[in-house]
Amino acid sequence: MSVAPATEEPVTEAPSTPATPQEELDLLAAEKNWEVDDLYAGSAAAFVEDICESLPTSGAGNWSRPQWLAESGNFEGDGKAILQAGIPKLCPKWSTVLKQAVSGKYDRWFGNGTYVVSSKPAADGDGDTIPPGTYRAEGKMENCYWERTSESGEIIDNNFATSARKITITIRSSDGQFTSEGCEVWKPVK
């Protein structure tokens, strides 16, 4: 009796599960050779997720959200490319903030400190310049002092408010510096 040879059935691979957005981002980062801070164990997705979690409270300080995203070191190295690839996938609600940060067209807020008046942001990104314009500080302020000075340091205008809820100032292009101590955050008036 003869036995018919067994026919081999074609081997079919089990359908692969689609990669998660995190896996897709990490694969893209590997393909592009993007470097990720060791803090995130080389995971681009972990970096983006940290930024996504930080954005809701980032504007609570002295910076607007796009300002924080662009000016606090997040765009250094490959950070900008990673965020541009990752935010739309991992936290799309922050895509508008990302677009503003990348374009450079966003409100800049200012806290305590001395700022050089200039329509051009500081080249080193330190944020030590303030553009001319009208700004308002709002909130419960006690012992708030601000001053506008000339380029030679002469006081043009100043005020010490022992108690205030809202202060509005106009910084002129001819001013040299603006100083604020003990006030709330200065935001542009629209």
C-alpha positions in Angstrom: 0.0 0.0 0.0 1.4 3.3 -0.9 1.1 6.4 1.2 0.5 9.8 -0.4 3.1 12.4 0.5 1.8 14.9 3.0 1.1 18.3 1.5 2.4 21.2 3.4 -0.1 23.8 4.2 1.2 27.4 3.8 2.3 29.0 7.0 0.4 32.0 7.8 1.6 34.4 10.4 -0.8 35.5 13.0 -2.0 39.1 12.4 0.2 41.4 14.4 -1.4 43.7 16.9 -1.0 47.3 15.8 1.7 49.0 17.7 0.7 51.5 20.4 1.3 55.2 19.8 4.1 55.0 22.3 5.7 52.0 20.5 5.3 53.8 17.2 7.0 56.9 18.6 9.9 55.0 20.1 10.4 53.1 16.8 10.4 56.4 14.9 12.9 57.9 17.3 15.2 54.8 16.8 14.9 55.1 13.0 15.8 58.9 13.2 18.5 58.3 15.8 16.9 60.9 18.0 18.6 61.2 21.3 16.5 61.2 24.5 17.6 62.3 27.9 18.8 59.4 30.1 16.1 60.5 32.6 13.6 58.8 30.3 15.7 55.6 29.7 16.0 56.5 26.1 12.2 56.4 25.5 10.9 59.2 23.3 7.4 58.3 24.4 8.3 58.6 28.1 9.7 62.1 27.4 6.5 63.2 25.5 4.2 61.7 28.2 6.1 63.7 30.8 5.7 66.9 28.9 2.0 66.1 28.3 1.5 65.7 32.1 3.4 68.9 32.8 1.5 71.2 30.4 -1.6 71.6 32.5 0.3 73.2 35.4 3.2 74.8 33.4 1.3 78.0 32.8 0.7 78.3 36.6 4.1 79.9 37.0 5.7 82.8 35.3 5.4 81.5 31.7 2.5 80.8 29.4 2.3 77.2 28.2 3.8 77.7 24.8 6.5 79.9 26.3 7.3 77.1 28.8 7.4 74.5 26.1 9.7 76.5 23.8 11.9 78.3 26.4 12.5 75.9 29.2 14.9 73.5 27.4 12.3 71.1 26.0 13.3 71.9 22.4 17.0 71.3 23.0 18.7 68.6 21.0 16.1 66.4 19.4 13.4 67.4 21.8 11.6 69.6 19.3 11.4 66.9 16.7 10.3 64.3 19.3 7.6 66.6 20.6 6.4 67.5 17.1 6.1 63.8 16.3 4.7 62.7 19.7 2.3 65.3 21.0 -0.3 64.9 18.2 -0.3 61.1 18.9 0.0 61.0 22.7 -1.8 64.2 23.8 -3.5 65.9 20.8 -5.2 68.4 23.0 -1.9 70.2 23.4 -1.2 70.4 19.6 -2.2 74.0 19.4 0.2 74.9 22.2 2.9 73.0 20.4 2.2 74.9 17.1 2.4 78.2 19.0 5.7 77.2 20.6 7.2 76.1 17.4 6.1 79.2 15.5 7.3 81.6 18.3 4.0 83.4 18.1 2.7 83.2 21.7 2.2 85.4 24.7 5.2 85.8 26.9 4.6 86.3 30.6 7.1 87.9 33.0 7.6 87.4 36.8 10.0 89.0 39.2 13.2 90.2 37.8 14.9 92.8 35.7 14.4 92.7 31.9 16.0 94.6 29.1 13.4 96.2 26.9 13.7 94.9 23.4 11.4 93.8 20.6 13.7 90.9 19.9 13.9 88.0 22.3 17.3 87.3 23.9 19.4 85.3 21.5 20.4 82.9 24.2 16.8 82.1 25.1 17.3 83.1 28.7 14.2 85.2 28.6 15.8 88.3 30.0 14.1 90.7 27.5 10.6 92.1 27.5 9.0 93.6 24.4 7.5 97.0 24.6 3.7 96.9 25.2 1.0 97.1 27.8 1.1 94.5 30.6 -1.2 93.7 33.5 -0.6 91.9 36.8 -3.7 90.6 38.6 -4.2 88.9 41.9 -3.7 89.6 45.6 -0.5 91.7 45.6 1.2 93.0 48.7 4.4 95.1 48.5 4.6 95.0 44.8 7.3 97.3 43.3 7.9 97.9 39.6 9.9 100.5 37.7 10.7 101.5 34.2 14.2 102.9 33.6 16.1 104.5 30.8 19.1 102.9 29.2 21.3 104.9 31.6 19.3 103.6 34.6 17.3 106.7 35.4 13.8 106.0 36.7 11.2 106.9 34.2 8.2 105.7 36.2 7.7 103.4 39.2 5.3 102.5 41.9 5.2 100.6 45.2 1.8 99.1 45.9 1.3 98.0 49.5 -1.9 96.3 48.4 -3.4 95.9 45.0 -5.6 93.6 42.9 -4.7 94.8 39.4 -1.9 96.9 38.0 -1.5 97.9 34.4 1.7 99.4 32.9 2.9 100.4 29.5 6.5 99.7 28.6 7.8 101.9 25.8 10.3 101.0 23.1 12.5 103.9 24.4 12.7 102.3 27.9 15.9 100.6 28.8 14.8 98.1 31.5 11.7 97.0 33.4 12.0 95.6 37.0 9.4 93.9 39.1 9.6 92.6 42.6 6.7 91.1 44.7 4.1 91.4 42.0 2.0 88.8 40.2 2.9 87.6 36.7 2.8 90.4 34.0 0.8 89.3 31.0 0.2 91.2 27.8 -3.0 93.2 27.6 -4.9 92.5 24.3 
